[in-house]
Amino acid sequence: MKNITFVTTFHKEGLEVYGQRFLDSFSNNVDTRCKLLVYAEDCTPKVHDERIIVYDAKQKLPKLNQFKETWKDVPKANGKCPFPEKRPRDFQKEFKWNAIRFANKVYAVFDACDTLKEDWCVWIDADTIVHSPWMYGEMIELFPDDKWITYVGRGKGSQTWPECGFYGLNLNNNICHIFLKTFENMYEDAEHGIFTLQEWHDSFVFGTILDNLKKTNPNVLDYSEDVYLTIAKTGGGGHPLINSVLGKWIDHMKGDRKFNGKSKKKDLMQARTEQYWNEI
């Protein structure tokens, strides 16, 4: 049997706003053959499911702690665009240069993959809900053995970063391990890594490495390529995750949606038949 292990992280506020809701939905709807690793920061979620393993992020992720300590007082690592003259349209969008904020999830992934070592490790943002039963037979089709990574892009030919609320890593594939090592090195040697890029949130870093490796290792699965995003939309493709096959089981409440508890009806670019979406 192929092992599929999900990974997520959140802090105390995240637990209260969306994290507990996600954990409960995972326990209620995800096939019992799958487990979930949770890296919790300064909080204690309520868990009554032995498949959900909770780690204290500050204890489990020493490299993350060191990264934060090194860059905590450096403006360029905390959302201050270092070259506003080159980015007159968006230099004020702090998330694009907030390396500290997005480091939590990538270091959780690095640790989880190092621990698991085989089969599939799947990152899933905690501001997600599993709204419908997700059976193992359906799930394994999403992670084919001949692919070294799966992810949600923003349409075939899109030049913008992937939607990193969900992606799968095939730990049985050597290219996947090259990807992970390169990804981690971008943070561990940040001056020669993430800070050499145009943006340094995790999705941009992820996309940069992915695009480079795909040139010689094209066996990847982009969940967005066969849906409405066949031609990339202006602005990066809107809300690609819920419009892909993944929307059959999950809703990703990115941005302010997390406070509403659901995505918006207008986020759907094509009709969905699942009961969950018909009730929004």
Contacts in CASP RR format, 6 or more apart in sequence:
PFRMAT RR
TARGET T0000
AUTHOR 0000-0000-0000
METHOD contacts of the structure
MODEL  1
MKNITFVTTFHKEGLEVYGQRFLDSFSNNVDTRCKLLVYAEDCTPKVHDE
RIIVYDAKQKLPKLNQFKETWKDVPKANGKCPFPEKRPRDFQKEFKWNAI
RFANKVYAVFDACDTLKEDWCVWIDADTIVHSPWMYGEMIELFPDDKWIT
YVGRGKGSQTWPECGFYGLNLNNNICHIFLKTFENMYEDAEHGIFTLQEW
HDSFVFGTILDNLKKTNPNVLDYSEDVYLTIAKTGGGGHPLINSVLGKWI
DHMKGDRKFNGKSKKKDLMQARTEQYWNEI
1 33 0 8 1.000
2 119 0 8 1.000
2 120 0 8 1.000
2 140 0 8 1.000
2 143 0 8 1.000
2 145 0 8 1.000
3 116 0 8 1.000
3 118 0 8 1.000
3 119 0 8 1.000
3 120 0 8 1.000
4 33 0 8 1.000
4 34 0 8 1.000
4 119 0 8 1.000
4 120 0 8 1.000
4 122 0 8 1.000
4 136 0 8 1.000
4 139 0 8 1.000
4 140 0 8 1.000
4 143 0 8 1.000
5 34 0 8 1.000
5 35 0 8 1.000
5 36 0 8 1.000
5 37 0 8 1.000
5 112 0 8 1.000
5 116 0 8 1.000
5 119 0 8 1.000
5 120 0 8 1.000
5 121 0 8 1.000
5 122 0 8 1.000
6 26 0 8 1.000
6 30 0 8 1.000
6 34 0 8 1.000
6 35 0 8 1.000
6 36 0 8 1.000
6 37 0 8 1.000
6 122 0 8 1.000
6 123 0 8 1.000
6 124 0 8 1.000
7 36 0 8 1.000
7 37 0 8 1.000
7 38 0 8 1.000
7 39 0 8 1.000
7 108 0 8 1.000
7 109 0 8 1.000
7 112 0 8 1.000
7 121 0 8 1.000
7 122 0 8 1.000
7 123 0 8 1.000
7 124 0 8 1.000
8 22 0 8 1.000
8 36 0 8 1.000
8 37 0 8 1.000
8 38 0 8 1.000
8 39 0 8 1.000
8 105 0 8 1.000
8 108 0 8 1.000
8 123 0 8 1.000
8 124 0 8 1.000
8 125 0 8 1.000
8 126 0 8 1.000
9 38 0 8 1.000
9 39 0 8 1.000
9 40 0 8 1.000
9 41 0 8 1.000
9 57 0 8 1.000
9 104 0 8 1.000
9 105 0 8 1.000
9 108 0 8 1.000
9 126 0 8 1.000
10 18 0 8 1.000
10 19 0 8 1.000
10 38 0 8 1.000
10 40 0 8 1.000
10 41 0 8 1.000
10 43 0 8 1.000
10 126 0 8 1.000
11 40 0 8 1.000
11 41 0 8 1.000
11 42 0 8 1.000
11 43 0 8 1.000
11 104 0 8 1.000
12 41 0 8 1.000
12 42 0 8 1.000
12 43 0 8 1.000
14 43 0 8 1.000
14 126 0 8 1.000
14 127 0 8 1.000
15 40 0 8 1.000
15 43 0 8 1.000
15 45 0 8 1.000
17 127 0 8 1.000
17 258 0 8 1.000
17 259 0 8 1.000
18 126 0 8 1.000
18 127 0 8 1.000
18 253 0 8 1.000
18 258 0 8 1.000
18 261 0 8 1.000
19 45 0 8 1.000
19 126 0 8 1.000
19 127 0 8 1.000
20 45 0 8 1.000
20 46 0 8 1.000
21 129 0 8 1.000
21 261 0 8 1.000
22 126 0 8 1.000
22 127 0 8 1.000
22 128 0 8 1.000
22 129 0 8 1.000
22 130 0 8 1.000
23 36 0 8 1.000
23 38 0 8 1.000
23 45 0 8 1.000
23 46 0 8 1.000
23 47 0 8 1.000
23 49 0 8 1.000
23 52 0 8 1.000
25 129 0 8 1.000
25 130 0 8 1.000
25 131 0 8 1.000
26 36 0 8 1.000
26 49 0 8 1.000
26 52 0 8 1.000
26 130 0 8 1.000
27 47 0 8 1.000
27 48 0 8 1.000
27 49 0 8 1.000
27 51 0 8 1.000
27 52 0 8 1.000
28 130 0 8 1.000
29 130 0 8 1.000
29 131 0 8 1.000
29 132 0 8 1.000
29 133 0 8 1.000
29 134 0 8 1.000
29 249 0 8 1.000
30 36 0 8 1.000
30 130 0 8 1.000
30 134 0 8 1.000
31 134 0 8 1.000
31 135 0 8 1.000
31 136 0 8 1.000
31 137 0 8 1.000
31 139 0 8 1.000
32 51 0 8 1.000
33 136 0 8 1.000
34 51 0 8 1.000
34 136 0 8 1.000
34 139 0 8 1.000
35 51 0 8 1.000
35 52 0 8 1.000
35 53 0 8 1.000
36 51 0 8 1.000
36 52 0 8 1.000
36 53 0 8 1.000
37 53 0 8 1.000
37 55 0 8 1.000
37 108 0 8 1.000
37 112 0 8 1.000
37 115 0 8 1.000
38 45 0 8 1.000
38 47 0 8 1.000
38 52 0 8 1.000
38 53 0 8 1.000
38 54 0 8 1.000
38 55 0 8 1.000
39 55 0 8 1.000
39 57 0 8 1.000
39 60 0 8 1.000
39 61 0 8 1.000
39 104 0 8 1.000
39 108 0 8 1.000
39 111 0 8 1.000
40 54 0 8 1.000
40 55 0 8 1.000
40 56 0 8 1.000
40 57 0 8 1.000
41 57 0 8 1.000
41 58 0 8 1.000
41 104 0 8 1.000
42 58 0 8 1.000
44 54 0 8 1.000
45 54 0 8 1.000
47 54 0 8 1.000
57 64 0 8 1.000
57 104 0 8 1.000
57 108 0 8 1.000
58 65 0 8 1.000
60 111 0 8 1.000
61 107 0 8 1.000
61 108 0 8 1.000
61 111 0 8 1.000
63 107 0 8 1.000
63 110 0 8 1.000
63 111 0 8 1.000
63 188 0 8 1.000
64 103 0 8 1.000
64 104 0 8 1.000
64 107 0 8 1.000
64 108 0 8 1.000
67 100 0 8 1.000
67 103 0 8 1.000
67 107 0 8 1.000
67 187 0 8 1.000
67 188 0 8 1.000
67 190 0 8 1.000
68 100 0 8 1.000
68 103 0 8 1.000
70 190 0 8 1.000
71 77 0 8 1.000
71 78 0 8 1.000
71 99 0 8 1.000
71 100 0 8 1.000
71 190 0 8 1.000
72 78 0 8 1.000
72 100 0 8 1.000
75 82 0 8 1.000
76 82 0 8 1.000
76 97 0 8 1.000
76 195 0 8 1.000
77 97 0 8 1.000
77 98 0 8 1.000
77 99 0 8 1.000
77 100 0 8 1.000
77 190 0 8 1.000
77 195 0 8 1.000
77 200 0 8 1.000
78 94 0 8 1.000
78 97 0 8 1.000
78 98 0 8 1.000
78 99 0 8 1.000
78 100 0 8 1.000
78 101 0 8 1.000
79 94 0 8 1.000
79 95 0 8 1.000
79 96 0 8 1.000
79 97 0 8 1.000
79 98 0 8 1.000
79 99 0 8 1.000
79 101 0 8 1.000
80 94 0 8 1.000
80 97 0 8 1.000
81 87 0 8 1.000
81 91 0 8 1.000
81 92 0 8 1.000
81 94 0 8 1.000
81 96 0 8 1.000
81 97 0 8 1.000
82 97 0 8 1.000
83 91 0 8 1.000
84 91 0 8 1.000
90 96 0 8 1.000
95 101 0 8 1.000
95 102 0 8 1.000
95 201 0 8 1.000
96 199 0 8 1.000
96 200 0 8 1.000
96 201 0 8 1.000
96 204 0 8 1.000
97 199 0 8 1.000
97 200 0 8 1.000
97 201 0 8 1.000
98 201 0 8 1.000
99 187 0 8 1.000
99 190 0 8 1.000
99 194 0 8 1.000
99 195 0 8 1.000
99 200 0 8 1.000
99 201 0 8 1.000
101 201 0 8 1.000
102 201 0 8 1.000
102 202 0 8 1.000
102 203 0 8 1.000
103 187 0 8 1.000
103 202 0 8 1.000
105 123 0 8 1.000
105 125 0 8 1.000
105 164 0 8 1.000
105 202 0 8 1.000
106 183 0 8 1.000
106 184 0 8 1.000
106 187 0 8 1.000
106 202 0 8 1.000
106 205 0 8 1.000
107 187 0 8 1.000
109 121 0 8 1.000
109 123 0 8 1.000
109 169 0 8 1.000
109 180 0 8 1.000
109 183 0 8 1.000
110 180 0 8 1.000
110 183 0 8 1.000
110 184 0 8 1.000
112 121 0 8 1.000
113 121 0 8 1.000
113 169 0 8 1.000
113 171 0 8 1.000
113 180 0 8 1.000
116 171 0 8 1.000
117 171 0 8 1.000
118 171 0 8 1.000
118 172 0 8 1.000
119 170 0 8 1.000
119 171 0 8 1.000
119 172 0 8 1.000
120 143 0 8 1.000
120 168 0 8 1.000
120 169 0 8 1.000
120 170 0 8 1.000
120 171 0 8 1.000
121 168 0 8 1.000
121 169 0 8 1.000
121 171 0 8 1.000
122 143 0 8 1.000
122 166 0 8 1.000
122 167 0 8 1.000
122 168 0 8 1.000
122 169 0 8 1.000
123 164 0 8 1.000
123 165 0 8 1.000
123 166 0 8 1.000
123 167 0 8 1.000
123 168 0 8 1.000
123 169 0 8 1.000
124 165 0 8 1.000
124 166 0 8 1.000
124 250 0 8 1.000
125 164 0 8 1.000
125 165 0 8 1.000
125 166 0 8 1.000
125 252 0 8 1.000
125 254 0 8 1.000
127 252 0 8 1.000
127 253 0 8 1.000
127 254 0 8 1.000
127 255 0 8 1.000
127 257 0 8 1.000
127 258 0 8 1.000
128 165 0 8 1.000
128 166 0 8 1.000
128 250 0 8 1.000
128 251 0 8 1.000
128 252 0 8 1.000
128 253 0 8 1.000
129 250 0 8 1.000
129 251 0 8 1.000
129 253 0 8 1.000
129 261 0 8 1.000
129 262 0 8 1.000
130 249 0 8 1.000
130 250 0 8 1.000
131 249 0 8 1.000
131 250 0 8 1.000
131 251 0 8 1.000
131 274 0 8 1.000
131 276 0 8 1.000
132 248 0 8 1.000
132 249 0 8 1.000
132 274 0 8 1.000
132 275 0 8 1.000
132 276 0 8 1.000
133 249 0 8 1.000
134 249 0 8 1.000
134 250 0 8 1.000
138 249 0 8 1.000
142 150 0 8 1.000
142 221 0 8 1.000
142 223 0 8 1.000
142 245 0 8 1.000
142 246 0 8 1.000
143 150 0 8 1.000
143 168 0 8 1.000
143 170 0 8 1.000
144 221 0 8 1.000
145 170 0 8 1.000
145 172 0 8 1.000
146 219 0 8 1.000
147 170 0 8 1.000
147 173 0 8 1.000
147 219 0 8 1.000
147 220 0 8 1.000
147 221 0 8 1.000
148 170 0 8 1.000
148 173 0 8 1.000
148 175 0 8 1.000
148 176 0 8 1.000
148 179 0 8 1.000
148 217 0 8 1.000
148 219 0 8 1.000
148 220 0 8 1.000
149 167 0 8 1.000
149 168 0 8 1.000
149 169 0 8 1.000
149 170 0 8 1.000
149 175 0 8 1.000
149 176 0 8 1.000
149 179 0 8 1.000
149 210 0 8 1.000
149 220 0 8 1.000
149 221 0 8 1.000
150 167 0 8 1.000
150 168 0 8 1.000
150 170 0 8 1.000
150 220 0 8 1.000
150 221 0 8 1.000
150 222 0 8 1.000
150 223 0 8 1.000
151 162 0 8 1.000
151 163 0 8 1.000
151 164 0 8 1.000
151 166 0 8 1.000
151 167 0 8 1.000
151 168 0 8 1.000
151 206 0 8 1.000
151 210 0 8 1.000
151 220 0 8 1.000
151 221 0 8 1.000
151 222 0 8 1.000
151 223 0 8 1.000
152 162 0 8 1.000
152 163 0 8 1.000
152 164 0 8 1.000
152 165 0 8 1.000
152 166 0 8 1.000
152 167 0 8 1.000
152 222 0 8 1.000
152 223 0 8 1.000
152 224 0 8 1.000
152 240 0 8 1.000
152 241 0 8 1.000
152 244 0 8 1.000
152 246 0 8 1.000
153 162 0 8 1.000
153 163 0 8 1.000
153 222 0 8 1.000
153 223 0 8 1.000
153 224 0 8 1.000
153 225 0 8 1.000
153 229 0 8 1.000
153 240 0 8 1.000
154 160 0 8 1.000
154 161 0 8 1.000
154 162 0 8 1.000
154 163 0 8 1.000
154 224 0 8 1.000
154 229 0 8 1.000
154 232 0 8 1.000
154 233 0 8 1.000
154 236 0 8 1.000
154 237 0 8 1.000
154 238 0 8 1.000
154 240 0 8 1.000
155 222 0 8 1.000
155 224 0 8 1.000
155 225 0 8 1.000
155 229 0 8 1.000
155 230 0 8 1.000
155 231 0 8 1.000
155 232 0 8 1.000
155 233 0 8 1.000
155 237 0 8 1.000
155 240 0 8 1.000
156 222 0 8 1.000
156 224 0 8 1.000
156 225 0 8 1.000
156 229 0 8 1.000
156 230 0 8 1.000
156 231 0 8 1.000
156 232 0 8 1.000
157 232 0 8 1.000
158 229 0 8 1.000
158 232 0 8 1.000
158 236 0 8 1.000
158 237 0 8 1.000
159 232 0 8 1.000
160 232 0 8 1.000
160 235 0 8 1.000
160 236 0 8 1.000
160 237 0 8 1.000
161 199 0 8 1.000
161 201 0 8 1.000
161 203 0 8 1.000
161 204 0 8 1.000
161 206 0 8 1.000
161 207 0 8 1.000
162 203 0 8 1.000
162 206 0 8 1.000
162 207 0 8 1.000
162 210 0 8 1.000
162 222 0 8 1.000
163 203 0 8 1.000
163 224 0 8 1.000
163 240 0 8 1.000
163 241 0 8 1.000
163 252 0 8 1.000
164 202 0 8 1.000
164 203 0 8 1.000
164 206 0 8 1.000
165 241 0 8 1.000
165 252 0 8 1.000
165 254 0 8 1.000
166 241 0 8 1.000
166 246 0 8 1.000
166 250 0 8 1.000
166 252 0 8 1.000
167 206 0 8 1.000
169 176 0 8 1.000
169 179 0 8 1.000
169 180 0 8 1.000
170 176 0 8 1.000
171 177 0 8 1.000
175 213 0 8 1.000
175 217 0 8 1.000
175 219 0 8 1.000
178 213 0 8 1.000
179 209 0 8 1.000
179 210 0 8 1.000
179 213 0 8 1.000
182 209 0 8 1.000
182 213 0 8 1.000
183 205 0 8 1.000
183 206 0 8 1.000
183 209 0 8 1.000
185 193 0 8 1.000
186 193 0 8 1.000
186 194 0 8 1.000
186 205 0 8 1.000
186 209 0 8 1.000
187 193 0 8 1.000
187 194 0 8 1.000
187 205 0 8 1.000
194 200 0 8 1.000
194 205 0 8 1.000
197 204 0 8 1.000
197 205 0 8 1.000
197 208 0 8 1.000
198 204 0 8 1.000
210 220 0 8 1.000
214 220 0 8 1.000
223 240 0 8 1.000
223 241 0 8 1.000
223 244 0 8 1.000
223 245 0 8 1.000
223 246 0 8 1.000
224 240 0 8 1.000
224 243 0 8 1.000
224 244 0 8 1.000
227 240 0 8 1.000
227 243 0 8 1.000
227 244 0 8 1.000
227 245 0 8 1.000
227 270 0 8 1.000
228 243 0 8 1.000
228 269 0 8 1.000
228 270 0 8 1.000
229 237 0 8 1.000
229 240 0 8 1.000
229 243 0 8 1.000
229 244 0 8 1.000
229 269 0 8 1.000
238 267 0 8 1.000
238 269 0 8 1.000
239 252 0 8 1.000
239 254 0 8 1.000
239 263 0 8 1.000
239 267 0 8 1.000
239 269 0 8 1.000
241 247 0 8 1.000
241 250 0 8 1.000
241 252 0 8 1.000
242 250 0 8 1.000
242 251 0 8 1.000
242 252 0 8 1.000
242 263 0 8 1.000
242 267 0 8 1.000
242 268 0 8 1.000
243 267 0 8 1.000
243 268 0 8 1.000
243 269 0 8 1.000
243 270 0 8 1.000
247 272 0 8 1.000
247 274 0 8 1.000
247 277 0 8 1.000
248 272 0 8 1.000
248 274 0 8 1.000
251 262 0 8 1.000
251 263 0 8 1.000
251 276 0 8 1.000
252 263 0 8 1.000
253 260 0 8 1.000
253 261 0 8 1.000
253 262 0 8 1.000
253 263 0 8 1.000
257 263 0 8 1.000
257 264 0 8 1.000
257 267 0 8 1.000
262 280 0 8 1.000
263 280 0 8 1.000
264 280 0 8 1.000
265 280 0 8 1.000
268 277 0 8 1.000
272 278 0 8 1.000
END
